[in-house]
């Protein structure tokens, strides 16, 4: 049986923020790597006014992609 550990969300977010494009990485493969890491990060919160869940993963991914290129 496989034992799957849940990664700490804060650790995952720090790892995502520190990602950089490797020398031989294409932009597409770098984007795929950071999307995979972002899935662990749970960039979602509830709006205090309307109680709707707001996912801001795309905003974070844009910033990490630009920073990491």
PDB file of N, CA, C, O and CB in Angstrom:
ATOM      1  N   UNK A   1       0.834  -1.173   0.000  1.00  0.00           N
ATOM      2  CA  UNK A   1       0.000   0.000   0.000  1.00  0.00           C
ATOM      3  C   UNK A   1       0.887   1.246   0.000  1.00  0.00           C
ATOM      4  O   UNK A   1       1.897   1.304   0.701  1.00  0.00           O
ATOM      5  CB  UNK A   1      -0.953  -0.008   1.212  1.00  0.00           C
ATOM      6  N   UNK A   2       0.500   2.220  -0.780  1.00  0.00           N
ATOM      7  CA  UNK A   2       1.236   3.471  -0.840  1.00  0.00           C
ATOM      8  C   UNK A   2       0.793   4.402   0.278  1.00  0.00           C
ATOM      9  O   UNK A   2      -0.395   4.529   0.575  1.00  0.00           O
ATOM     10  CB  UNK A   2       1.047   4.142  -2.201  1.00  0.00           C
ATOM     11  N   UNK A   3       1.761   5.037   0.878  1.00  0.00           N
ATOM     12  CA  UNK A   3       1.478   6.020   1.905  1.00  0.00           C
ATOM     13  C   UNK A   3       1.741   7.393   1.298  1.00  0.00           C
ATOM     14  O   UNK A   3       2.881   7.718   0.968  1.00  0.00           O
ATOM     15  CB  UNK A   3       2.343   5.780   3.193  1.00  0.00           C
ATOM     16  N   UNK A   4       0.694   8.197   1.150  1.00  0.00           N
ATOM     17  CA  UNK A   4       0.833   9.513   0.550  1.00  0.00           C
ATOM     18  C   UNK A   4       0.744  10.555   1.652  1.00  0.00           C
ATOM     19  O   UNK A   4      -0.253  10.634   2.370  1.00  0.00           O
ATOM     20  CB  UNK A   4      -0.249   9.756  -0.539  1.00  0.00           C
ATOM     21  N   UNK A   5       1.785  11.343   1.775  1.00  0.00           N
ATOM     22  CA  UNK A   5       1.801  12.403   2.769  1.00  0.00           C
ATOM     23  C   UNK A   5       1.274  13.685   2.144  1.00  0.00           C
ATOM     24  O   UNK A   5       1.561  14.001   0.989  1.00  0.00           O
ATOM     25  CB  UNK A   5       3.223  12.612   3.334  1.00  0.00           C
ATOM     26  N   UNK A   6       0.516  14.397   2.916  1.00  0.00           N
ATOM     27  CA  UNK A   6       0.036  15.689   2.482  1.00  0.00           C
ATOM     28  C   UNK A   6       1.138  16.709   2.706  1.00  0.00           C
ATOM     29  O   UNK A   6       1.719  16.775   3.789  1.00  0.00           O
ATOM     30  CB  UNK A   6      -1.260  16.089   3.229  1.00  0.00           C
ATOM     31  N   UNK A   7       1.428  17.508   1.677  1.00  0.00           N
ATOM     32  CA  UNK A   7       2.475  18.516   1.794  1.00  0.00           C
ATOM     33  C   UNK A   7       1.907  19.751   2.494  1.00  0.00           C
ATOM     34  O   UNK A   7       0.760  20.134   2.263  1.00  0.00           O
ATOM     35  CB  UNK A   7       3.050  18.886   0.394  1.00  0.00           C
ATOM     36  N   UNK A   8       2.704  20.354   3.332  1.00  0.00           N
ATOM     37  CA  UNK A   8       2.319  21.584   4.002  1.00  0.00           C
ATOM     38  C   UNK A   8       2.092  22.665   2.953  1.00  0.00           C
ATOM     39  O   UNK A   8       2.934  22.876   2.081  1.00  0.00           O
ATOM     40  CB  UNK A   8       3.397  22.021   5.028  1.00  0.00           C
ATOM     41  N   UNK A   9       0.956  23.349   3.037  1.00  0.00           N
ATOM     42  CA  UNK A   9       0.594  24.348   2.036  1.00  0.00           C
ATOM     43  C   UNK A   9       1.608  25.488   2.006  1.00  0.00           C
ATOM     44  O   UNK A   9       1.967  25.965   0.930  1.00  0.00           O
ATOM     45  CB  UNK A   9      -0.808  24.898   2.314  1.00  0.00           C
ATOM     46  N   UNK A  10       2.067  25.924   3.156  1.00  0.00           N
ATOM     47  CA  UNK A  10       3.030  27.037   3.185  1.00  0.00           C
ATOM     48  C   UNK A  10       4.356  26.629   2.546  1.00  0.00           C
ATOM     49  O   UNK A  10       4.971  27.425   1.837  1.00  0.00           O
ATOM     50  CB  UNK A  10       3.267  27.509   4.637  1.00  0.00           C
ATOM     51  N   UNK A  11       4.794  25.411   2.789  1.00  0.00           N
ATOM     52  CA  UNK A  11       6.015  24.910   2.167  1.00  0.00           C
ATOM     53  C   UNK A  11       5.833  24.842   0.649  1.00  0.00           C
ATOM     54  O   UNK A  11       6.739  25.199  -0.104  1.00  0.00           O
ATOM     55  CB  UNK A  11       6.388  23.515   2.736  1.00  0.00           C
ATOM     56  N   UNK A  12       4.682  24.392   0.210  1.00  0.00           N
ATOM     57  CA  UNK A  12       4.403  24.311  -1.221  1.00  0.00           C
ATOM     58  C   UNK A  12       4.403  25.699  -1.860  1.00  0.00           C
ATOM     59  O   UNK A  12       4.888  25.864  -2.980  1.00  0.00           O
ATOM     60  CB  UNK A  12       3.056  23.619  -1.463  1.00  0.00           C
ATOM     61  N   UNK A  13       3.871  26.681  -1.168  1.00  0.00           N
ATOM     62  CA  UNK A  13       3.833  28.047  -1.706  1.00  0.00           C
ATOM     63  C   UNK A  13       5.235  28.648  -1.802  1.00  0.00           C
ATOM     64  O   UNK A  13       5.553  29.335  -2.772  1.00  0.00           O
ATOM     65  CB  UNK A  13       2.942  28.940  -0.830  1.00  0.00           C
ATOM     66  N   UNK A  14       6.063  28.390  -0.804  1.00  0.00           N
ATOM     67  CA  UNK A  14       7.447  28.875  -0.851  1.00  0.00           C
ATOM     68  C   UNK A  14       8.199  28.200  -1.998  1.00  0.00           C
ATOM     69  O   UNK A  14       8.948  28.854  -2.724  1.00  0.00           O
ATOM     70  CB  UNK A  14       8.169  28.612   0.501  1.00  0.00           C
ATOM     71  N   UNK A  15       8.000  26.890  -2.159  1.00  0.00           N
ATOM     72  CA  UNK A  15       8.639  26.161  -3.266  1.00  0.00           C
ATOM     73  C   UNK A  15       8.201  26.726  -4.615  1.00  0.00           C
ATOM     74  O   UNK A  15       9.015  26.876  -5.527  1.00  0.00           O
ATOM     75  CB  UNK A  15       8.302  24.656  -3.189  1.00  0.00           C
ATOM     76  N   UNK A  16       6.924  27.034  -4.736  1.00  0.00           N
ATOM     77  CA  UNK A  16       6.421  27.605  -5.987  1.00  0.00           C
ATOM     78  C   UNK A  16       7.054  28.966  -6.257  1.00  0.00           C
ATOM     79  O   UNK A  16       7.474  29.248  -7.379  1.00  0.00           O
ATOM     80  CB  UNK A  16       4.890  27.735  -5.942  1.00  0.00           C
ATOM     81  N   UNK A  17       7.120  29.799  -5.241  1.00  0.00           N
ATOM     82  CA  UNK A  17       7.687  31.142  -5.405  1.00  0.00           C
ATOM     83  C   UNK A  17       9.164  31.095  -5.798  1.00  0.00           C
ATOM     84  O   UNK A  17       9.665  32.025  -6.430  1.00  0.00           O
ATOM     85  CB  UNK A  17       7.523  31.941  -4.114  1.00  0.00           C
ATOM     86  N   UNK A  18       9.857  30.029  -5.430  1.00  0.00           N
ATOM     87  CA  UNK A  18      11.285  29.911  -5.722  1.00  0.00           C
ATOM     88  C   UNK A  18      11.594  29.196  -7.027  1.00  0.00           C
ATOM     89  O   UNK A  18      12.766  29.024  -7.363  1.00  0.00           O
ATOM     90  CB  UNK A  18      11.962  29.199  -4.608  1.00  0.00           C
ATOM     91  N   UNK A  19      10.581  28.775  -7.770  1.00  0.00           N
ATOM     92  CA  UNK A  19      10.811  28.058  -9.034  1.00  0.00           C
ATOM     93  C   UNK A  19      11.432  28.984 -10.072  1.00  0.00           C
ATOM     94  O   UNK A  19      11.062  30.154 -10.171  1.00  0.00           O
ATOM     95  CB  UNK A  19       9.491  27.468  -9.574  1.00  0.00           C
ATOM     96  N   UNK A  20      12.364  28.462 -10.834  1.00  0.00           N
ATOM     97  CA  UNK A  20      13.022  29.178 -11.924  1.00  0.00           C
ATOM     98  C   UNK A  20      13.055  28.278 -13.150  1.00  0.00           C
ATOM     99  O   UNK A  20      13.117  27.054 -13.035  1.00  0.00           O
ATOM    100  CB  UNK A  20      14.461  29.621 -11.522  1.00  0.00           C
ATOM    101  N   UNK A  21      13.012  28.889 -14.306  1.00  0.00           N
ATOM    102  CA  UNK A  21      13.110  28.132 -15.550  1.00  0.00           C
ATOM    103  C   UNK A  21      14.536  27.612 -15.680  1.00  0.00           C
ATOM    104  O   UNK A  21      15.495  28.374 -15.555  1.00  0.00           O
ATOM    105  CB  UNK A  21      12.714  29.010 -16.786  1.00  0.00           C
ATOM    106  N   UNK A  22      14.673  26.311 -15.932  1.00  0.00           N
ATOM    107  CA  UNK A  22      15.987  25.725 -16.164  1.00  0.00           C
ATOM    108  C   UNK A  22      16.509  26.148 -17.531  1.00  0.00           C
ATOM    109  O   UNK A  22      15.739  26.537 -18.410  1.00  0.00           O
ATOM    110  CB  UNK A  22      15.928  24.187 -16.060  1.00  0.00           C
ATOM    111  N   UNK A  23      17.813  26.068 -17.698  1.00  0.00           N
ATOM    112  CA  UNK A  23      18.451  26.515 -18.943  1.00  0.00           C
ATOM    113  C   UNK A  23      17.863  25.806 -20.167  1.00  0.00           C
ATOM    114  O   UNK A  23      17.659  26.438 -21.203  1.00  0.00           O
ATOM    115  CB  UNK A  23      19.966  26.270 -18.879  1.00  0.00           C
ATOM    116  N   UNK A  24      17.591  24.509 -20.061  1.00  0.00           N
ATOM    117  CA  UNK A  24      17.091  23.757 -21.216  1.00  0.00           C
ATOM    118  C   UNK A  24      15.568  23.573 -21.190  1.00  0.00           C
ATOM    119  O   UNK A  24      15.026  22.805 -21.985  1.00  0.00           O
ATOM    120  CB  UNK A  24      17.766  22.398 -21.271  1.00  0.00           C
ATOM    121  N   UNK A  25      14.885  24.265 -20.291  1.00  0.00           N
ATOM    122  CA  UNK A  25      13.424  24.218 -20.195  1.00  0.00           C
ATOM    123  C   UNK A  25      12.788  25.121 -21.237  1.00  0.00           C
ATOM    124  O   UNK A  25      13.255  26.236 -21.468  1.00  0.00           O
ATOM    125  CB  UNK A  25      12.961  24.628 -18.791  1.00  0.00           C
ATOM    126  N   UNK A  26      11.725  24.640 -21.867  1.00  0.00           N
ATOM    127  CA  UNK A  26      10.921  25.535 -22.698  1.00  0.00           C
ATOM    128  C   UNK A  26       9.966  26.279 -21.771  1.00  0.00           C
ATOM    129  O   UNK A  26       9.758  25.863 -20.632  1.00  0.00           O
ATOM    130  CB  UNK A  26      10.137  24.746 -23.822  1.00  0.00           C
ATOM    131  N   UNK A  27       9.398  27.354 -22.246  1.00  0.00           N
ATOM    132  CA  UNK A  27       8.427  28.097 -21.443  1.00  0.00           C
ATOM    133  C   UNK A  27       7.234  27.199 -21.131  1.00  0.00           C
ATOM    134  O   UNK A  27       6.682  27.241 -20.032  1.00  0.00           O
ATOM    135  CB  UNK A  27       7.965  29.387 -22.179  1.00  0.00           C
ATOM    136  N   UNK A  28       6.843  26.386 -22.112  1.00  0.00           N
ATOM    137  CA  UNK A  28       5.708  25.480 -21.929  1.00  0.00           C
ATOM    138  C   UNK A  28       5.978  24.469 -20.804  1.00  0.00           C
ATOM    139  O   UNK A  28       5.112  24.239 -19.959  1.00  0.00           O
ATOM    140  CB  UNK A  28       5.404  24.739 -23.246  1.00  0.00           C
ATOM    141  N   UNK A  29       7.151  23.877 -20.789  1.00  0.00           N
ATOM    142  CA  UNK A  29       7.447  22.879 -19.748  1.00  0.00           C
ATOM    143  C   UNK A  29       7.612  23.542 -18.382  1.00  0.00           C
ATOM    144  O   UNK A  29       7.235  22.960 -17.365  1.00  0.00           O
ATOM    145  CB  UNK A  29       8.722  22.090 -20.105  1.00  0.00           C
ATOM    146  N   UNK A  30       8.170  24.753 -18.347  1.00  0.00           N
ATOM    147  CA  UNK A  30       8.260  25.485 -17.084  1.00  0.00           C
ATOM    148  C   UNK A  30       6.865  25.802 -16.569  1.00  0.00           C
ATOM    149  O   UNK A  30       6.592  25.663 -15.376  1.00  0.00           O
ATOM    150  CB  UNK A  30       9.079  26.784 -17.258  1.00  0.00           C
ATOM    151  N   UNK A  31       5.983  26.227 -17.464  1.00  0.00           N
ATOM    152  CA  UNK A  31       4.597  26.500 -17.077  1.00  0.00           C
ATOM    153  C   UNK A  31       3.911  25.262 -16.524  1.00  0.00           C
ATOM    154  O   UNK A  31       3.161  25.346 -15.552  1.00  0.00           O
ATOM    155  CB  UNK A  31       3.813  27.033 -18.265  1.00  0.00           C
ATOM    156  N   UNK A  32       4.161  24.126 -17.133  1.00  0.00           N
ATOM    157  CA  UNK A  32       3.567  22.872 -16.650  1.00  0.00           C
ATOM    158  C   UNK A  32       4.093  22.516 -15.261  1.00  0.00           C
ATOM    159  O   UNK A  32       3.336  22.050 -14.409  1.00  0.00           O
ATOM    160  CB  UNK A  32       3.861  21.722 -17.634  1.00  0.00           C
ATOM    161  N   UNK A  33       5.377  22.735 -15.035  1.00  0.00           N
ATOM    162  CA  UNK A  33       5.959  22.451 -13.711  1.00  0.00           C
ATOM    163  C   UNK A  33       5.341  23.321 -12.626  1.00  0.00           C
ATOM    164  O   UNK A  33       5.015  22.833 -11.544  1.00  0.00           O
ATOM    165  CB  UNK A  33       7.475  22.664 -13.739  1.00  0.00           C
ATOM    166  N   UNK A  34       5.181  24.605 -12.912  1.00  0.00           N
ATOM    167  CA  UNK A  34       4.627  25.472 -11.870  1.00  0.00           C
ATOM    168  C   UNK A  34       3.125  25.258 -11.687  1.00  0.00           C
ATOM    169  O   UNK A  34       2.608  25.448 -10.586  1.00  0.00           O
ATOM    170  CB  UNK A  34       4.902  26.933 -12.206  1.00  0.00           C
ATOM    171  N   UNK A  35       2.420  24.865 -12.749  1.00  0.00           N
ATOM    172  CA  UNK A  35       0.994  24.530 -12.584  1.00  0.00           C
ATOM    173  C   UNK A  35       0.835  23.317 -11.677  1.00  0.00           C
ATOM    174  O   UNK A  35      -0.063  23.276 -10.836  1.00  0.00           O
ATOM    175  CB  UNK A  35       0.330  24.258 -13.958  1.00  0.00           C
ATOM    176  N   UNK A  36       1.707  22.333 -11.851  1.00  0.00           N
ATOM    177  CA  UNK A  36       1.652  21.155 -10.991  1.00  0.00           C
ATOM    178  C   UNK A  36       1.894  21.503  -9.535  1.00  0.00           C
ATOM    179  O   UNK A  36       1.213  20.988  -8.648  1.00  0.00           O
ATOM    180  CB  UNK A  36       2.664  20.130 -11.444  1.00  0.00           C
ATOM    181  N   UNK A  37       2.856  22.372  -9.287  1.00  0.00           N
ATOM    182  CA  UNK A  37       3.138  22.791  -7.908  1.00  0.00           C
ATOM    183  C   UNK A  37       1.988  23.631  -7.360  1.00  0.00           C
ATOM    184  O   UNK A  37       1.645  23.508  -6.184  1.00  0.00           O
ATOM    185  CB  UNK A  37       4.461  23.590  -7.839  1.00  0.00           C
ATOM    186  N   UNK A  38       1.391  24.475  -8.185  1.00  0.00           N
ATOM    187  CA  UNK A  38       0.304  25.349  -7.737  1.00  0.00           C
ATOM    188  C   UNK A  38      -0.929  24.560  -7.318  1.00  0.00           C
ATOM    189  O   UNK A  38      -1.713  25.029  -6.493  1.00  0.00           O
ATOM    190  CB  UNK A  38      -0.065  26.331  -8.836  1.00  0.00           C
ATOM    191  N   UNK A  39      -1.108  23.374  -7.877  1.00  0.00           N
ATOM    192  CA  UNK A  39      -2.263  22.549  -7.490  1.00  0.00           C
ATOM    193  C   UNK A  39      -2.224  22.173  -6.020  1.00  0.00           C
ATOM    194  O   UNK A  39      -3.269  21.920  -5.422  1.00  0.00           O
ATOM    195  CB  UNK A  39      -2.317  21.285  -8.336  1.00  0.00           C
ATOM    196  N   UNK A  40      -1.051  22.133  -5.433  1.00  0.00           N
ATOM    197  CA  UNK A  40      -0.891  21.772  -4.024  1.00  0.00           C
ATOM    198  C   UNK A  40      -1.139  22.987  -3.123  1.00  0.00           C
ATOM    199  O   UNK A  40      -1.454  22.832  -1.943  1.00  0.00           O
ATOM    200  CB  UNK A  40       0.521  21.197  -3.771  1.00  0.00           C
ATOM    201  N   UNK A  41      -0.999  24.176  -3.671  1.00  0.00           N
ATOM    202  CA  UNK A  41      -0.941  25.404  -2.869  1.00  0.00           C
ATOM    203  C   UNK A  41      -2.282  25.928  -2.356  1.00  0.00           C
ATOM    204  O   UNK A  41      -2.310  26.735  -1.427  1.00  0.00           O
ATOM    205  CB  UNK A  41      -0.306  26.462  -3.669  1.00  0.00           C
ATOM    206  N   UNK A  42      -3.365  25.494  -2.932  1.00  0.00           N
ATOM    207  CA  UNK A  42      -4.706  25.902  -2.477  1.00  0.00           C
ATOM    208  C   UNK A  42      -4.865  27.416  -2.431  1.00  0.00           C
ATOM    209  O   UNK A  42      -5.177  27.985  -1.385  1.00  0.00           O
ATOM    210  CB  UNK A  42      -4.991  25.323  -1.098  1.00  0.00           C
ATOM    211  N   UNK A  43      -4.649  28.061  -3.567  1.00  0.00           N
ATOM    212  CA  UNK A  43      -4.844  29.505  -3.664  1.00  0.00           C
ATOM    213  C   UNK A  43      -6.325  29.798  -3.869  1.00  0.00           C
ATOM    214  O   UNK A  43      -6.762  30.135  -4.969  1.00  0.00           O
ATOM    215  CB  UNK A  43      -3.997  30.108  -4.822  1.00  0.00           C
ATOM    216  N   UNK A  44      -7.068  29.666  -2.816  1.00  0.00           N
ATOM    217  CA  UNK A  44      -8.515  29.860  -2.854  1.00  0.00           C
ATOM    218  C   UNK A  44      -8.960  30.404  -1.511  1.00  0.00           C
ATOM    219  O   UNK A  44      -8.478  29.978  -0.462  1.00  0.00           O
ATOM    220  CB  UNK A  44      -9.260  28.533  -3.193  1.00  0.00           C
ATOM    221  N   UNK A  45      -9.879  31.343  -1.554  1.00  0.00           N
ATOM    222  CA  UNK A  45     -10.422  31.852  -0.301  1.00  0.00           C
ATOM    223  C   UNK A  45     -11.875  32.241  -0.502  1.00  0.00           C
ATOM    224  O   UNK A  45     -12.341  32.413  -1.628  1.00  0.00           O
ATOM    225  CB  UNK A  45      -9.601  33.056   0.212  1.00  0.00           C
ATOM    226  N   UNK A  46     -12.564  32.372   0.584  1.00  0.00           N
ATOM    227  CA  UNK A  46     -13.971  32.712   0.520  1.00  0.00           C
ATOM    228  C   UNK A  46     -14.132  34.225   0.594  1.00  0.00           C
ATOM    229  O   UNK A  46     -13.538  34.881   1.449  1.00  0.00           O
ATOM    230  CB  UNK A  46     -14.753  32.020   1.652  1.00  0.00           C
ATOM    231  N   UNK A  47     -14.934  34.765  -0.301  1.00  0.00           N
ATOM    232  CA  UNK A  47     -15.230  36.198  -0.301  1.00  0.00           C
ATOM    233  C   UNK A  47     -16.033  36.525   0.959  1.00  0.00           C
ATOM    234  O   UNK A  47     -17.048  35.880   1.224  1.00  0.00           O
ATOM    235  CB  UNK A  47     -16.016  36.616  -1.596  1.00  0.00           C
ATOM    236  N   UNK A  48     -15.597  37.513   1.733  1.00  0.00           N
ATOM    237  CA  UNK A  48     -16.306  37.835   2.968  1.00  0.00           C
ATOM    238  C   UNK A  48     -17.690  38.449   2.734  1.00  0.00           C
ATOM    239  O   UNK A  48     -18.552  38.392   3.612  1.00  0.00           O
ATOM    240  CB  UNK A  48     -15.475  38.779   3.790  1.00  0.00           C
ATOM    241  N   UNK A  49     -17.900  39.028   1.564  1.00  0.00           N
ATOM    242  CA  UNK A  49     -19.182  39.686   1.282  1.00  0.00           C
ATOM    243  C   UNK A  49     -20.239  38.746   0.735  1.00  0.00           C
ATOM    244  O   UNK A  49     -21.403  38.819   1.130  1.00  0.00           O
ATOM    245  CB  UNK A  49     -18.975  40.803   0.311  1.00  0.00           C
ATOM    246  N   UNK A  50     -19.841  37.862  -0.174  1.00  0.00           N
ATOM    247  CA  UNK A  50     -20.846  37.029  -0.848  1.00  0.00           C
ATOM    248  C   UNK A  50     -20.688  35.538  -0.570  1.00  0.00           C
ATOM    249  O   UNK A  50     -21.485  34.735  -1.053  1.00  0.00           O
ATOM    250  CB  UNK A  50     -20.781  37.261  -2.331  1.00  0.00           C
ATOM    251  N   UNK A  51     -19.676  35.159   0.198  1.00  0.00           N
ATOM    252  CA  UNK A  51     -19.430  33.761   0.570  1.00  0.00           C
ATOM    253  C   UNK A  51     -19.139  32.859  -0.629  1.00  0.00           C
ATOM    254  O   UNK A  51     -19.315  31.644  -0.540  1.00  0.00           O
ATOM    255  CB  UNK A  51     -20.621  33.219   1.321  1.00  0.00           C
ATOM    256  N   UNK A  52     -18.698  33.432  -1.741  1.00  0.00           N
ATOM    257  CA  UNK A  52     -18.309  32.670  -2.929  1.00  0.00           C
ATOM    258  C   UNK A  52     -16.830  32.327  -2.822  1.00  0.00           C
ATOM    259  O   UNK A  52     -16.029  33.160  -2.398  1.00  0.00           O
ATOM    260  CB  UNK A  52     -18.603  33.471  -4.240  1.00  0.00           C
ATOM    261  N   UNK A  53     -16.466  31.116  -3.200  1.00  0.00           N
ATOM    262  CA  UNK A  53     -15.048  30.752  -3.229  1.00  0.00           C
ATOM    263  C   UNK A  53     -14.374  31.413  -4.421  1.00  0.00           C
ATOM    264  O   UNK A  53     -14.845  31.305  -5.553  1.00  0.00           O
ATOM    265  CB  UNK A  53     -14.871  29.216  -3.291  1.00  0.00           C
ATOM    266  N   UNK A  54     -13.269  32.097  -4.157  1.00  0.00           N
ATOM    267  CA  UNK A  54     -12.518  32.795  -5.188  1.00  0.00           C
ATOM    268  C   UNK A  54     -11.171  32.106  -5.339  1.00  0.00           C
ATOM    269  O   UNK A  54     -10.411  31.992  -4.378  1.00  0.00           O
ATOM    270  CB  UNK A  54     -12.345  34.307  -4.843  1.00  0.00           C
ATOM    271  N   UNK A  55     -10.877  31.643  -6.563  1.00  0.00           N
ATOM    272  CA  UNK A  55      -9.619  30.969  -6.843  1.00  0.00           C
ATOM    273  C   UNK A  55      -8.707  31.963  -7.548  1.00  0.00           C
ATOM    274  O   UNK A  55      -9.049  32.471  -8.616  1.00  0.00           O
ATOM    275  CB  UNK A  55      -9.837  29.680  -7.709  1.00  0.00           C
ATOM    276  N   UNK A  56      -7.553  32.244  -6.958  1.00  0.00           N
ATOM    277  CA  UNK A  56      -6.629  33.205  -7.539  1.00  0.00           C
ATOM    278  C   UNK A  56      -5.321  32.552  -7.991  1.00  0.00           C
ATOM    279  O   UNK A  56      -4.282  33.209  -8.054  1.00  0.00           O
ATOM    280  CB  UNK A  56      -6.336  34.303  -6.541  1.00  0.00           C
ATOM    281  N   UNK A  57      -5.380  31.261  -8.303  1.00  0.00           N
ATOM    282  CA  UNK A  57      -4.217  30.517  -8.776  1.00  0.00           C
ATOM    283  C   UNK A  57      -3.636  31.121 -10.050  1.00  0.00           C
ATOM    284  O   UNK A  57      -2.417  31.223 -10.185  1.00  0.00           O
ATOM    285  CB  UNK A  57      -4.589  29.063  -9.018  1.00  0.00           C
ATOM    286  N   UNK A  58      -4.497  31.523 -10.988  1.00  0.00           N
ATOM    287  CA  UNK A  58      -4.016  32.067 -12.267  1.00  0.00           C
ATOM    288  C   UNK A  58      -3.183  33.333 -12.050  1.00  0.00           C
ATOM    289  O   UNK A  58      -2.189  33.544 -12.744  1.00  0.00           O
ATOM    290  CB  UNK A  58      -5.206  32.373 -13.201  1.00  0.00           C
ATOM    291  N   UNK A  59      -3.575  34.161 -11.109  1.00  0.00           N
ATOM    292  CA  UNK A  59      -2.823  35.385 -10.825  1.00  0.00           C
ATOM    293  C   UNK A  59      -1.440  35.048 -10.275  1.00  0.00           C
ATOM    294  O   UNK A  59      -0.446  35.661 -10.666  1.00  0.00           O
ATOM    295  CB  UNK A  59      -3.592  36.275  -9.828  1.00  0.00           C
ATOM    296  N   UNK A  60      -1.377  34.085  -9.378  1.00  0.00           N
ATOM    297  CA  UNK A  60      -0.109  33.678  -8.789  1.00  0.00           C
ATOM    298  C   UNK A  60       0.782  33.049  -9.865  1.00  0.00           C
ATOM    299  O   UNK A  60       1.976  33.341  -9.934  1.00  0.00           O
ATOM    300  CB  UNK A  60      -0.342  32.686  -7.619  1.00  0.00           C
ATOM    301  N   UNK A  61       0.201  32.188 -10.702  1.00  0.00           N
ATOM    302  CA  UNK A  61       0.974  31.529 -11.765  1.00  0.00           C
ATOM    303  C   UNK A  61       1.574  32.547 -12.729  1.00  0.00           C
ATOM    304  O   UNK A  61       2.721  32.403 -13.152  1.00  0.00           O
ATOM    305  CB  UNK A  61       0.088  30.541 -12.536  1.00  0.00           C
ATOM    306  N   UNK A  62       0.807  33.570 -13.075  1.00  0.00           N
ATOM    307  CA  UNK A  62       1.325  34.613 -13.964  1.00  0.00           C
ATOM    308  C   UNK A  62       2.564  35.261 -13.352  1.00  0.00           C
ATOM    309  O   UNK A  62       3.572  35.449 -14.033  1.00  0.00           O
ATOM    310  CB  UNK A  62       0.242  35.682 -14.241  1.00  0.00           C
ATOM    311  N   UNK A  63       2.486  35.601 -12.066  1.00  0.00           N
ATOM    312  CA  UNK A  63       3.611  36.266 -11.395  1.00  0.00           C
ATOM    313  C   UNK A  63       4.828  35.350 -11.301  1.00  0.00           C
ATOM    314  O   UNK A  63       5.955  35.789 -11.533  1.00  0.00           O
ATOM    315  CB  UNK A  63       3.197  36.724  -9.993  1.00  0.00           C
ATOM    316  N   UNK A  64       4.604  34.073 -10.960  1.00  0.00           N
ATOM    317  CA  UNK A  64       5.716  33.129 -10.838  1.00  0.00           C
ATOM    318  C   UNK A  64       6.351  32.869 -12.197  1.00  0.00           C
ATOM    319  O   UNK A  64       7.572  32.763 -12.304  1.00  0.00           O
ATOM    320  CB  UNK A  64       5.238  31.808 -10.214  1.00  0.00           C
ATOM    321  N   UNK A  65       5.528  32.765 -13.235  1.00  0.00           N
ATOM    322  CA  UNK A  65       6.053  32.531 -14.580  1.00  0.00           C
ATOM    323  C   UNK A  65       6.942  33.694 -15.020  1.00  0.00           C
ATOM    324  O   UNK A  65       8.047  33.476 -15.517  1.00  0.00           O
ATOM    325  CB  UNK A  65       4.899  32.332 -15.583  1.00  0.00           C
ATOM    326  N   UNK A  66       6.468  34.916 -14.842  1.00  0.00           N
ATOM    327  CA  UNK A  66       7.242  36.090 -15.259  1.00  0.00           C
ATOM    328  C   UNK A  66       8.524  36.196 -14.449  1.00  0.00           C
ATOM    329  O   UNK A  66       9.586  36.480 -15.003  1.00  0.00           O
ATOM    330  CB  UNK A  66       6.409  37.377 -15.105  1.00  0.00           C
ATOM    331  N   UNK A  67       8.437  35.972 -13.149  1.00  0.00           N
ATOM    332  CA  UNK A  67       9.609  36.073 -12.283  1.00  0.00           C
ATOM    333  C   UNK A  67      10.633  34.992 -12.615  1.00  0.00           C
ATOM    334  O   UNK A  67      11.838  35.240 -12.566  1.00  0.00           O
ATOM    335  CB  UNK A  67       9.195  35.971 -10.814  1.00  0.00           C
ATOM    336  N   UNK A  68      10.152  33.785 -12.954  1.00  0.00           N
ATOM    337  CA  UNK A  68      11.047  32.653 -13.158  1.00  0.00           C
ATOM    338  C   UNK A  68      11.694  32.548 -14.515  1.00  0.00           C
ATOM    339  O   UNK A  68      12.616  31.755 -14.703  1.00  0.00           O
ATOM    340  CB  UNK A  68      10.322  31.436 -12.912  1.00  0.00           C
ATOM    341  N   UNK A  69      11.221  33.347 -15.481  1.00  0.00           N
ATOM    342  CA  UNK A  69      11.795  33.278 -16.830  1.00  0.00           C
ATOM    343  C   UNK A  69      13.182  33.866 -16.892  1.00  0.00           C
ATOM    344  O   UNK A  69      13.799  33.882 -17.957  1.00  0.00           O
ATOM    345  CB  UNK A  69      10.905  33.990 -17.816  1.00  0.00           C
TER     346      UNK A  69
END
